[in-house]
Amino acid sequence: METEWSIRQYMQDDSALWDRLVNESRQGTMLHMRGYMDYHSDRFRDCSLIAYRKGKPTAVLPANIDAGGILHSHQGITYGGWLTPLNHFDGTDMLHLFETWLEWCRAYGINRIIYKSVPYIYHRIPAEEDIYALFRYGASIKTVNLSSVIDMRSIPTFNTQQKRHLKKASALNPWIRETADVSQFMSILKECLKERHDTDPVHTEAELGLLKNRFPESIRLFLSGTGSEPDAAVCIYDTNSVAHCQYIATSAEGRENGILTYLFNHLIHSAFANRRYFDFGTSNEEAGKILNSGLLHQKNGLGGRGITYRIYHLDI
């Protein structure tokens, strides 16, 4: 298969070019910008790639390489395969790009790729040519996580249980505010995660603060409560047409009084009512093999329905 493509590794001096290509792509989001990806550069050995067609920079792959020589697209972000241009790119081009990419990987000593596709809700226009190319080159699906998403073009509705929670909370007249106070947000989040799941947030307070400062319009923190301290908290990643719940937390009192439902009602019907999708996030553990049915039921009760976040393995 003849190709006009070439590939080289990303370098720090490419940051402006990289961000431009992400912004001009079909499926790039805040997570793919260098200001987001590089906050944890000490944890991952970056191996991001820039693809050229006829000498012109055209597509990018957020990626890192691990100690075993496996190329990941990228372990530090939730999703992110090849980010491709809006126009003049089709399935044939993707096959050419894949052929050149796999040749580059072989020359670099890479024999396995772990590839996270971008879920369709993040696409500016349809962009699943990479899924077809993965099939053509023999990739297999190794991880499927189930997320709960509201299509905002429909009329989002709560089930009977969530309506009861909303009614109970509304009688208490809770306050809601958006905040830049990362410390207060992390306080309720860490307490909730420790109590409910015996775990810690993916981001430290310093990391979330750094990212919030870099992306103040895209990383948004919301609190709600009836007293001086919040009883519910949600961190929204506002990316393109999707409002994605990065973190959700509530206190025991907040759960008793339905404060989280009250806050979600505000986020869905007011703060992010003009987004195309509202994504509550996944409800899985152990690479998708365990489904938290209780968590899934809660999200579906708020109007969410299933989409998948998929990870592929490709041996080369």
C-alpha positions as CSV (number, residue, x, y, z in Angstrom):
1,M,0.0,0.0,0.0
2,E,1.6,3.2,-1.1
3,T,1.5,6.1,1.3
4,E,2.3,9.8,1.4
5,W,2.5,9.7,5.2
6,S,5.4,10.1,7.5
7,I,5.6,10.1,11.3
8,R,7.9,11.6,13.9
9,Q,7.9,11.9,17.7
10,Y,6.6,14.9,19.4
11,M,9.1,17.3,21.0
12,Q,8.6,20.1,23.5
13,D,9.1,22.8,20.8
14,D,6.0,21.4,19.0
15,S,3.5,22.4,21.7
16,A,1.9,25.2,19.7
17,L,1.7,23.1,16.6
18,W,0.3,20.2,18.7
19,D,-2.4,22.3,20.3
20,R,-3.4,23.8,16.9
21,L,-3.9,20.3,15.4
22,V,-5.9,19.2,18.4
23,N,-8.2,22.2,18.1
24,E,-8.6,21.7,14.4
25,S,-9.3,17.9,14.7
26,R,-12.6,16.1,14.6
27,Q,-12.3,14.6,18.1
28,G,-9.7,16.5,20.1
29,T,-10.7,17.8,23.6
30,M,-9.0,19.6,26.5
31,L,-7.6,16.3,27.6
32,H,-5.4,16.2,24.5
33,M,-3.9,19.7,24.9
34,R,-0.3,19.8,26.1
35,G,-1.2,21.9,29.1
36,Y,-3.3,19.0,30.3
37,M,-1.2,16.0,29.2
38,D,2.0,17.4,30.5
39,Y,0.9,18.0,34.1
40,H,1.9,14.4,34.9
41,S,4.9,14.1,32.5
42,D,7.0,12.8,35.4
43,R,4.8,9.6,35.6
44,F,4.8,8.7,31.9
45,R,7.5,8.5,29.2
46,D,5.9,10.6,26.5
47,C,5.9,9.1,23.0
48,S,3.3,11.2,21.3
49,L,3.4,11.3,17.6
50,I,2.8,13.8,14.8
51,A,1.7,12.4,11.4
52,Y,2.5,14.3,8.2
53,R,0.8,14.0,4.8
54,K,2.9,15.3,1.8
55,G,5.1,17.1,4.4
56,K,2.2,18.9,6.1
57,P,1.4,18.2,9.8
58,T,-2.0,16.5,9.7
59,A,-2.8,14.3,12.7
60,V,-1.6,13.6,16.2
61,L,-1.5,10.7,18.6
62,P,-1.3,11.4,22.4
63,A,0.9,8.5,23.6
64,N,3.4,7.2,26.0
65,I,5.7,4.1,26.1
66,D,6.1,1.9,29.2
67,A,9.2,0.0,30.5
68,G,8.2,-3.1,28.5
69,G,8.2,-1.2,25.2
70,I,4.4,-1.1,24.8
71,L,3.0,2.0,23.2
72,H,-0.1,3.4,25.0
73,S,-2.5,6.0,23.6
74,H,-2.0,7.7,26.5
75,Q,-2.2,6.1,30.0
76,G,-2.7,9.4,31.7
77,I,-5.9,10.4,29.9
78,T,-9.3,8.7,29.6
79,Y,-9.5,8.5,25.8
80,G,-7.3,9.5,22.9
81,G,-6.4,7.7,19.7
82,W,-5.4,9.4,16.5
83,L,-6.9,12.9,16.3
84,T,-7.6,13.6,12.6
85,P,-8.5,16.6,10.5
86,L,-12.0,17.8,9.9
87,N,-11.7,17.7,6.1
88,H,-9.9,15.8,3.3
89,F,-9.5,12.6,5.4
90,D,-11.3,9.3,5.0
91,G,-11.0,5.6,5.8
92,T,-8.4,5.1,3.1
93,D,-6.3,7.8,4.6
94,M,-6.6,6.2,8.0
95,L,-5.4,2.8,6.5
96,H,-2.4,4.6,5.0
97,L,-1.7,6.3,8.3
98,F,-1.9,3.1,10.2
99,E,0.5,1.3,7.8
100,T,3.0,4.1,8.2
101,W,2.5,4.1,12.0
102,L,3.0,0.4,12.4
103,E,6.1,0.6,10.3
104,W,7.4,3.3,12.6
105,C,6.5,1.2,15.7
106,R,8.4,-1.8,14.3
107,A,11.5,0.4,13.6
108,Y,11.2,1.8,17.2
109,G,11.1,-1.8,18.7
110,I,7.4,-1.6,19.7
111,N,5.5,-4.9,19.3
112,R,2.3,-4.0,21.0
113,I,-0.1,-1.1,21.0
114,I,-2.8,-0.4,23.6
115,Y,-5.3,2.0,21.9
116,K,-8.0,4.0,23.6
117,S,-10.6,5.2,21.0
118,V,-12.4,8.5,21.5
119,P,-16.1,7.8,22.3
120,Y,-18.4,9.2,19.6
121,I,-20.0,11.7,22.0
122,Y,-16.8,13.7,21.8
123,H,-16.6,13.8,18.0
124,R,-17.3,17.2,16.4
125,I,-18.3,15.2,13.3
126,P,-18.3,11.4,12.8
127,A,-14.7,10.0,13.3
128,E,-14.5,6.3,13.6
129,E,-12.1,5.5,10.8
130,D,-9.6,4.4,13.4
131,I,-12.0,1.7,14.6
132,Y,-12.2,0.3,11.0
133,A,-8.4,0.4,10.7
134,L,-8.0,-1.4,14.0
135,F,-10.3,-4.2,12.7
136,R,-8.3,-4.4,9.4
137,Y,-5.0,-4.8,11.3
138,G,-6.3,-7.4,13.7
139,A,-6.8,-5.5,16.9
140,S,-8.9,-7.0,19.7
141,I,-11.1,-5.3,22.3
142,K,-9.6,-5.9,25.7
143,T,-11.5,-3.4,27.9
144,V,-15.0,-2.0,27.7
145,N,-16.3,0.4,30.3
146,L,-19.9,1.4,30.4
147,S,-20.7,5.1,30.9
148,S,-24.2,6.7,31.5
149,V,-24.9,9.6,29.2
150,I,-27.9,11.9,28.6
151,D,-28.6,12.9,25.0
152,M,-29.7,16.5,25.7
153,R,-31.6,16.7,22.4
154,S,-34.2,14.5,24.2
155,I,-36.0,15.8,27.2
156,P,-33.9,14.6,30.3
157,T,-36.2,13.0,32.9
158,F,-35.6,11.5,36.4
159,N,-37.1,8.2,37.5
160,T,-39.6,8.0,40.4
161,Q,-36.9,7.5,43.0
162,Q,-34.8,10.5,41.8
163,K,-38.0,12.7,41.6
164,R,-38.6,11.9,45.3
165,H,-35.0,12.8,46.2
166,L,-35.5,16.1,44.3
167,K,-38.7,16.9,46.0
168,K,-37.2,16.2,49.4
169,A,-34.2,18.3,48.7
170,S,-36.2,21.2,47.2
171,A,-38.2,21.5,50.4
172,L,-34.9,22.3,52.2
173,N,-34.0,25.1,49.7
174,P,-30.3,24.2,49.3
175,W,-27.8,26.7,48.0
176,I,-25.8,26.0,44.8
177,R,-22.6,27.8,43.8
178,E,-19.8,27.4,41.4
179,T,-16.4,27.8,43.0
180,A,-12.8,28.1,42.2
181,D,-11.9,26.8,45.7
182,V,-10.2,23.6,44.9
183,S,-9.3,22.9,48.5
184,Q,-13.0,23.0,49.7
185,F,-14.0,20.8,46.7
186,M,-11.3,18.2,47.4
187,S,-12.1,18.1,51.1
188,I,-15.6,16.6,50.5
189,L,-14.4,14.5,47.6
190,K,-11.6,12.8,49.5
191,E,-13.9,12.2,52.5
192,C,-16.6,10.6,50.2
193,L,-14.1,8.4,48.3
194,K,-12.5,7.2,51.4
195,E,-15.8,6.4,53.1
196,R,-17.5,4.8,50.1
197,H,-14.7,3.2,48.2
198,D,-11.6,3.3,50.4
199,T,-9.7,5.1,47.6
200,D,-8.3,8.5,46.8
201,P,-9.0,10.9,43.9
202,V,-6.9,10.3,40.7
203,H,-5.7,13.9,41.0
204,T,-4.1,15.5,44.0
205,E,-5.3,18.8,45.3
206,A,-2.2,20.5,43.8
207,E,-2.8,18.8,40.4
208,L,-6.4,19.7,40.2
209,G,-5.6,23.3,41.2
210,L,-2.9,23.4,38.5
211,L,-5.3,22.1,35.8
212,K,-8.1,24.4,37.0
213,N,-5.8,27.4,36.6
214,R,-4.8,26.3,33.1
215,F,-8.3,25.5,32.0
216,P,-10.6,27.7,34.1
217,E,-13.5,27.7,31.5
218,S,-13.4,23.9,31.0
219,I,-12.8,22.6,34.5
220,R,-15.7,23.7,36.7
221,L,-16.5,22.9,40.3
222,F,-20.0,23.0,41.8
223,L,-21.1,22.7,45.4
224,S,-24.5,22.4,47.1
225,G,-25.7,22.2,50.7
226,T,-28.1,23.4,53.3
227,G,-25.6,24.6,56.0
228,S,-22.2,26.3,56.0
229,E,-20.5,23.2,54.5
230,P,-21.3,21.5,51.2
231,D,-23.2,18.3,51.1
232,A,-22.7,17.5,47.4
233,A,-20.0,18.3,44.9
234,V,-19.5,17.7,41.2
235,C,-16.4,18.5,39.0
236,I,-17.4,19.0,35.4
237,Y,-15.0,18.7,32.4
238,D,-16.7,20.8,29.8
239,T,-15.3,19.6,26.6
240,N,-16.7,20.6,23.2
241,S,-20.3,19.5,23.3
242,V,-20.0,17.2,26.4
243,A,-20.3,18.0,30.0
244,H,-18.5,15.1,31.7
245,C,-18.6,14.4,35.4
246,Q,-15.0,13.9,36.4
247,Y,-15.7,13.7,40.1
248,I,-19.0,13.2,42.1
249,A,-19.1,13.4,45.9
250,T,-21.7,13.7,48.6
251,S,-21.8,13.6,52.4
252,A,-23.9,11.1,54.4
253,E,-26.3,14.0,55.2
254,G,-26.4,15.0,51.5
255,R,-27.3,11.4,50.5
256,E,-30.1,11.4,53.1
257,N,-31.5,14.7,51.9
258,G,-31.2,14.2,48.2
259,I,-28.8,17.1,47.7
260,L,-26.8,15.5,44.9
261,T,-30.0,15.0,42.9
262,Y,-30.8,18.7,43.5
263,L,-27.4,19.7,42.2
264,F,-27.6,17.4,39.2
265,N,-31.0,18.9,38.4
266,H,-29.3,22.3,38.2
267,L,-26.4,21.1,36.1
268,I,-28.5,19.2,33.6
269,H,-31.4,21.7,33.2
270,S,-29.6,25.0,33.7
271,A,-25.8,25.2,33.8
272,F,-25.2,22.8,30.9
273,A,-28.6,22.6,29.3
274,N,-27.2,23.7,25.9
275,R,-24.6,20.9,25.7
276,R,-25.3,18.0,23.4
277,Y,-24.4,15.3,26.0
278,F,-24.2,15.1,29.7
279,D,-21.9,12.2,30.7
280,F,-22.1,10.9,34.3
281,G,-19.0,8.7,33.8
282,T,-18.4,5.0,33.9
283,S,-19.6,2.5,36.6
284,N,-16.9,-0.2,36.2
285,E,-14.0,-1.7,38.1
286,E,-11.2,-4.1,37.0
287,A,-11.0,-3.0,33.3
288,G,-14.7,-3.3,32.8
289,K,-15.1,-6.8,34.1
290,I,-17.1,-5.6,37.2
291,L,-20.2,-3.5,36.8
292,N,-21.3,-1.4,39.9
293,S,-25.0,-2.0,39.5
294,G,-26.0,0.3,42.3
295,L,-24.0,3.2,40.8
296,L,-25.3,2.5,37.3
297,H,-28.9,2.4,38.6
298,Q,-28.4,5.8,40.2
299,K,-27.1,7.3,37.0
300,N,-29.8,5.8,34.9
301,G,-32.3,7.1,37.3
302,L,-31.0,10.6,36.5
303,G,-31.6,10.0,32.8
304,G,-28.3,8.4,31.7
305,R,-28.2,5.7,29.1
306,G,-25.2,3.5,28.0
307,I,-22.3,4.3,25.8
308,T,-18.9,2.5,25.9
309,Y,-15.3,3.6,26.4
310,R,-13.2,1.0,24.6
311,I,-9.6,-0.1,24.7
312,Y,-8.0,-2.2,22.0
313,H,-4.8,-4.3,21.9
314,L,-2.9,-4.6,18.7
315,D,0.1,-6.9,18.4
316,I,2.5,-6.0,15.5
